[in-house]
Amino acid sequence: MTEPNLLDSFTKISVGTITLNTLIPAVLTFLVCLLAMRVISKLTGKLLDKSKKIDGTLQGFIRSSIKIGMWFITAMIVADSLGIPMTSVVALVSVAGLALSLSIQKIMANLFSGITLLVTKPFVADDYVTVAGKSGKIKTVGLFYTLMDSPDNTVISIPNSDVTASAIINFSAEPLRRVDMIFSASYDDKTEDVKNAILSVALEDDRILEDPEPFVALMEYKSSSIDYVARLWVQNSDYWDVYFRMNERVREIFEERGIQMTYEHMNVHIVEK
């Protein structure tokens, strides 16, 4: 009668249908899958970075989708190496998916909203937008969140469902943009003098387009001043530079020509009886 081999006894230890003999190959298979996932992720990243037809918003979505897909395939392969029937795995995943979808409706809403954003394309990467009360430059549209860079260099993450449910203002969609500015002057100053002063500043800036031509007009009578509107067309990239320069130069030209740049005030007259 032969003595039992300790190694054979150890390898026959099992939990359900899983034994050490099936567990070790499954672990090795899992490690190989992890290595393959890393290689595929790097290759996919390089291909997406080189592609000029796929914008940054779609790239982020593709990366996330591929990662989830690879994890699902890895789980199926490891389950198969453990001897778990695929039909049982598929059925389990289906039931779990149904239960999960009912409990995470908000997450699913973000997922389908992300797909909607990628299909309709209300913006692309690097567009400057205002959405859901936040303003910034679009980085990417992920599976669940849209990422934006704010002007003060912070990252804003907005749920995709909030993006699709709100009005989206895209400031980068058109090559030209109109600068609308309001300047106030005194009632004592002549209308034509004020209009000519503002217009002269606009005409000296080469970044302001001649067609459509600059427009200056009396806008509104206020309690202590008269408002004048200036509407100037510029290249989208020149918007803020022109805006700030107009503010500075109009103040200077008003001082040079003796035009009063007024502010809200109240005149009190005391009548002696």
C-alpha positions as a Python dict, from the first residue, in 0.01 Angstrom:
ca = {
    (1, 'M'): (0, 0, 0),
    (2, 'T'): (158, 326, -112),
    (3, 'E'): (161, 637, 104),
    (4, 'P'): (-46, 931, -31),
    (5, 'N'): (158, 1194, -211),
    (6, 'L'): (139, 1528, -22),
    (7, 'L'): (154, 1731, -345),
    (8, 'D'): (-128, 1533, -503),
    (9, 'S'): (-338, 1584, -193),
    (10, 'F'): (-266, 1958, -198),
    (11, 'T'): (-360, 1996, -564),
    (12, 'K'): (-688, 1813, -508),
    (13, 'I'): (-807, 2081, -261),
    (14, 'S'): (-1116, 2234, -416),
    (15, 'V'): (-1380, 2501, -369),
    (16, 'G'): (-1684, 2377, -554),
    (17, 'T'): (-1561, 2272, -898),
    (18, 'I'): (-1245, 2487, -878),
    (19, 'T'): (-927, 2303, -779),
    (20, 'L'): (-567, 2414, -753),
    (21, 'N'): (-498, 2239, -1083),
    (22, 'T'): (-749, 2467, -1257),
    (23, 'L'): (-675, 2776, -1047),
    (24, 'I'): (-304, 2801, -1134),
    (25, 'P'): (-362, 2802, -1515),
    (26, 'A'): (-645, 3053, -1464),
    (27, 'V'): (-414, 3288, -1275),
    (28, 'L'): (-148, 3257, -1547),
    (29, 'T'): (-416, 3320, -1809),
    (30, 'F'): (-528, 3630, -1619),
    (31, 'L'): (-172, 3764, -1606),
    (32, 'V'): (-128, 3706, -1981),
    (33, 'C'): (-457, 3888, -2044),
    (34, 'L'): (-341, 4182, -1832),
    (35, 'L'): (-21, 4203, -2036),
    (36, 'A'): (-219, 4185, -2360),
    (37, 'M'): (-455, 4458, -2236),
    (38, 'R'): (-161, 4686, -2161),
    (39, 'V'): (-8, 4629, -2505),
    (40, 'I'): (-341, 4682, -2683),
    (41, 'S'): (-407, 5000, -2483),
    (42, 'K'): (-69, 5145, -2578),
    (43, 'L'): (-112, 5056, -2947),
    (44, 'T'): (-464, 5198, -2951),
    (45, 'G'): (-343, 5517, -2782),
    (46, 'K'): (-68, 5564, -3041),
    (47, 'L'): (-309, 5506, -3331),
    (48, 'L'): (-563, 5752, -3188),
    (49, 'D'): (-294, 6015, -3124),
    (50, 'K'): (-178, 5988, -3486),
    (51, 'S'): (-530, 6001, -3629),
    (52, 'K'): (-635, 6344, -3757),
    (53, 'K'): (-992, 6239, -3838),
    (54, 'I'): (-1087, 6143, -3482),
    (55, 'D'): (-1119, 6445, -3250),
    (56, 'G'): (-1026, 6440, -2883),
    (57, 'T'): (-1382, 6397, -2754),
    (58, 'L'): (-1430, 6075, -2953),
    (59, 'Q'): (-1083, 5948, -2862),
    (60, 'G'): (-1165, 5950, -2491),
    (61, 'F'): (-1486, 5757, -2552),
    (62, 'I'): (-1308, 5498, -2769),
    (63, 'R'): (-1035, 5443, -2506),
    (64, 'S'): (-1293, 5388, -2231),
    (65, 'S'): (-1503, 5153, -2444),
    (66, 'I'): (-1202, 4942, -2545),
    (67, 'K'): (-1090, 4914, -2183),
    (68, 'I'): (-1433, 4793, -2068),
    (69, 'G'): (-1453, 4551, -2360),
    (70, 'M'): (-1111, 4401, -2282),
    (71, 'W'): (-1203, 4351, -1917),
    (72, 'F'): (-1521, 4170, -2021),
    (73, 'I'): (-1330, 3942, -2261),
    (74, 'T'): (-1069, 3874, -1992),
    (75, 'A'): (-1342, 3772, -1748),
    (76, 'M'): (-1487, 3531, -2005),
    (77, 'I'): (-1147, 3374, -2080),
    (78, 'V'): (-1059, 3328, -1713),
    (79, 'A'): (-1402, 3181, -1640),
    (80, 'D'): (-1354, 2934, -1923),
    (81, 'S'): (-1011, 2832, -1791),
    (82, 'L'): (-1171, 2766, -1450),
    (83, 'G'): (-1416, 2528, -1616),
    (84, 'I'): (-1718, 2752, -1569),
    (85, 'P'): (-1965, 2693, -1859),
    (86, 'M'): (-1995, 2997, -2088),
    (87, 'T'): (-2373, 2964, -2107),
    (88, 'S'): (-2391, 3005, -1731),
    (89, 'V'): (-2158, 3305, -1743),
    (90, 'V'): (-2361, 3473, -2017),
    (91, 'A'): (-2685, 3410, -1832),
    (92, 'L'): (-2534, 3542, -1508),
    (93, 'V'): (-2404, 3854, -1684),
    (94, 'S'): (-2743, 3913, -1846),
    (95, 'V'): (-2931, 3888, -1516),
    (96, 'A'): (-2671, 4098, -1336),
    (97, 'G'): (-2682, 4354, -1617),
    (98, 'L'): (-3058, 4384, -1591),
    (99, 'A'): (-3049, 4425, -1214),
    (100, 'L'): (-2760, 4667, -1239),
    (101, 'S'): (-2929, 4879, -1505),
    (102, 'L'): (-3234, 4922, -1283),
    (103, 'S'): (-3022, 5034, -989),
    (104, 'I'): (-2790, 5264, -1182),
    (105, 'Q'): (-3025, 5446, -1415),
    (106, 'K'): (-2832, 5771, -1369),
    (107, 'I'): (-2509, 5606, -1482),
    (108, 'M'): (-2682, 5455, -1786),
    (109, 'A'): (-2831, 5797, -1865),
    (110, 'N'): (-2479, 5943, -1862),
    (111, 'L'): (-2356, 5663, -2089),
    (112, 'F'): (-2626, 5712, -2354),
    (113, 'S'): (-2592, 6089, -2324),
    (114, 'G'): (-2222, 6052, -2401),
    (115, 'I'): (-2308, 5855, -2714),
    (116, 'T'): (-2558, 6126, -2811),
    (117, 'L'): (-2292, 6397, -2772),
    (118, 'L'): (-2048, 6203, -2991),
    (119, 'V'): (-2310, 6150, -3263),
    (120, 'T'): (-2460, 6501, -3269),
    (121, 'K'): (-2128, 6681, -3204),
    (122, 'P'): (-2245, 7011, -3051),
    (123, 'F'): (-1875, 7069, -2978),
    (124, 'V'): (-1535, 6912, -3039),
    (125, 'A'): (-1211, 6909, -2842),
    (126, 'D'): (-1064, 7256, -2770),
    (127, 'D'): (-1396, 7436, -2831),
    (128, 'Y'): (-1473, 7702, -2569),
    (129, 'V'): (-1828, 7648, -2445),
    (130, 'T'): (-2072, 7732, -2169),
    (131, 'V'): (-2273, 7430, -2060),
    (132, 'A'): (-2469, 7346, -1745),
    (133, 'G'): (-2367, 7683, -1599),
    (134, 'K'): (-1993, 7618, -1646),
    (135, 'S'): (-1754, 7769, -1902),
    (136, 'G'): (-1429, 7626, -2032),
    (137, 'K'): (-1244, 7450, -2312),
    (138, 'I'): (-1357, 7096, -2394),
    (139, 'K'): (-1100, 6825, -2319),
    (140, 'T'): (-1290, 6504, -2387),
    (141, 'V'): (-1625, 6329, -2366),
    (142, 'G'): (-1588, 6013, -2158),
    (143, 'L'): (-1834, 5731, -2098),
    (144, 'F'): (-1997, 5917, -1810),
    (145, 'Y'): (-1843, 6265, -1782),
    (146, 'T'): (-1754, 6555, -2009),
    (147, 'L'): (-1422, 6713, -1905),
    (148, 'M'): (-1350, 7084, -1948),
    (149, 'D'): (-1050, 7308, -1872),
    (150, 'S'): (-1161, 7634, -1707),
    (151, 'P'): (-985, 7966, -1780),
    (152, 'D'): (-812, 7948, -1439),
    (153, 'N'): (-668, 7603, -1526),
    (154, 'T'): (-899, 7380, -1325),
    (155, 'V'): (-1064, 7066, -1463),
    (156, 'I'): (-1445, 7060, -1461),
    (157, 'S'): (-1624, 6723, -1480),
    (158, 'I'): (-1991, 6745, -1583),
    (159, 'P'): (-2218, 6437, -1603),
    (160, 'N'): (-2307, 6372, -1967),
    (161, 'S'): (-2680, 6370, -1888),
    (162, 'D'): (-2650, 6724, -1749),
    (163, 'V'): (-2474, 6835, -2068),
    (164, 'T'): (-2744, 6701, -2301),
    (165, 'A'): (-3020, 6840, -2077),
    (166, 'S'): (-2886, 7197, -2078),
    (167, 'A'): (-2838, 7467, -2338),
    (168, 'I'): (-2491, 7454, -2495),
    (169, 'I'): (-2330, 7781, -2603),
    (170, 'N'): (-2035, 7714, -2834),
    (171, 'F'): (-1814, 8022, -2876),
    (172, 'S'): (-1570, 7846, -3111),
    (173, 'A'): (-1808, 7701, -3368),
    (174, 'E'): (-1789, 7996, -3612),
    (175, 'P'): (-1474, 8160, -3752),
    (176, 'L'): (-1608, 8514, -3688),
    (177, 'R'): (-1752, 8659, -3370),
    (178, 'R'): (-1918, 8993, -3291),
    (179, 'V'): (-1790, 9206, -3003),
    (180, 'D'): (-2081, 9390, -2840),
    (181, 'M'): (-1981, 9674, -2606),
    (182, 'I'): (-2169, 9946, -2418),
    (183, 'F'): (-2013, 10286, -2337),
    (184, 'S'): (-2176, 10558, -2128),
    (185, 'A'): (-2141, 10931, -2188),
    (186, 'S'): (-2290, 11246, -2042),
    (187, 'Y'): (-2611, 11412, -2163),
    (188, 'D'): (-2398, 11724, -2215),
    (189, 'D'): (-2188, 11558, -2490),
    (190, 'K'): (-2308, 11566, -2849),
    (191, 'T'): (-2423, 11232, -2988),
    (192, 'E'): (-2209, 11259, -3303),
    (193, 'D'): (-1898, 11344, -3102),
    (194, 'V'): (-1939, 11035, -2885),
    (195, 'K'): (-2013, 10808, -3183),
    (196, 'N'): (-1714, 10940, -3379),
    (197, 'A'): (-1483, 10893, -3082),
    (198, 'I'): (-1582, 10527, -3039),
    (199, 'L'): (-1570, 10463, -3413),
    (200, 'S'): (-1223, 10616, -3444),
    (201, 'V'): (-1091, 10363, -3192),
    (202, 'A'): (-1248, 10076, -3387),
    (203, 'L'): (-1104, 10196, -3719),
    (204, 'E'): (-748, 10215, -3588),
    (205, 'D'): (-744, 9843, -3492),
    (206, 'D'): (-658, 9621, -3791),
    (207, 'R'): (-808, 9316, -3620),
    (208, 'I'): (-1157, 9465, -3647),
    (209, 'L'): (-1305, 9367, -3983),
    (210, 'E'): (-1424, 9618, -4240),
    (211, 'D'): (-1692, 9378, -4366),
    (212, 'P'): (-1923, 9367, -4180),
    (213, 'E'): (-1829, 9726, -4100),
    (214, 'P'): (-1809, 9856, -3740),
    (215, 'F'): (-2142, 9984, -3609),
    (216, 'V'): (-2186, 10250, -3336),
    (217, 'A'): (-2522, 10394, -3230),
    (218, 'L'): (-2709, 10553, -2941),
    (219, 'M'): (-2850, 10264, -2740),
    (220, 'E'): (-3050, 10390, -2443),
    (221, 'Y'): (-3124, 10691, -2227),
    (222, 'K'): (-3036, 10624, -1862),
    (223, 'S'): (-3112, 10831, -1554),
    (224, 'S'): (-2759, 10976, -1537),
    (225, 'S'): (-2608, 10898, -1877),
    (226, 'I'): (-2665, 10794, -2236),
    (227, 'D'): (-2552, 10443, -2343),
    (228, 'Y'): (-2388, 10389, -2682),
    (229, 'V'): (-2347, 10043, -2837),
    (230, 'A'): (-2051, 9932, -3049),
    (231, 'R'): (-2079, 9615, -3258),
    (232, 'L'): (-1753, 9498, -3409),
    (233, 'W'): (-1677, 9182, -3607),
    (234, 'V'): (-1345, 9004, -3547),
    (235, 'Q'): (-1180, 8667, -3594),
    (236, 'N'): (-1284, 8432, -3317),
    (237, 'S'): (-931, 8414, -3177),
    (238, 'D'): (-907, 8797, -3154),
    (239, 'Y'): (-1226, 8846, -2950),
    (240, 'W'): (-1084, 8912, -2604),
    (241, 'D'): (-779, 9107, -2723),
    (242, 'V'): (-1005, 9347, -2914),
    (243, 'Y'): (-1252, 9366, -2626),
    (244, 'F'): (-988, 9469, -2371),
    (245, 'R'): (-816, 9713, -2607),
    (246, 'M'): (-1145, 9884, -2691),
    (247, 'N'): (-1217, 9936, -2321),
    (248, 'E'): (-877, 10097, -2266),
    (249, 'R'): (-867, 10311, -2581),
    (250, 'V'): (-1223, 10445, -2553),
    (251, 'R'): (-1145, 10574, -2204),
    (252, 'E'): (-831, 10744, -2340),
    (253, 'I'): (-1007, 10895, -2642),
    (254, 'F'): (-1290, 11027, -2425),
    (255, 'E'): (-1034, 11205, -2207),
    (256, 'E'): (-855, 11347, -2513),
    (257, 'R'): (-1177, 11485, -2663),
    (258, 'G'): (-1332, 11607, -2339),
    (259, 'I'): (-1616, 11354, -2337),
    (260, 'Q'): (-1743, 11268, -1990),
    (261, 'M'): (-1759, 10895, -1911),
    (262, 'T'): (-2035, 10916, -1651),
    (263, 'Y'): (-2156, 10689, -1374),
    (264, 'E'): (-2477, 10652, -1179),
    (265, 'H'): (-2532, 10950, -950),
    (266, 'M'): (-2806, 11167, -806),
    (267, 'N'): (-2827, 11547, -812),
    (268, 'V'): (-2995, 11702, -507),
    (269, 'H'): (-3127, 12058, -539),
    (270, 'I'): (-3208, 12249, -219),
    (271, 'V'): (-3473, 12513, -265),
    (272, 'E'): (-3484, 12789, -9),
    (273, 'K'): (-3823, 12935, 75),
}
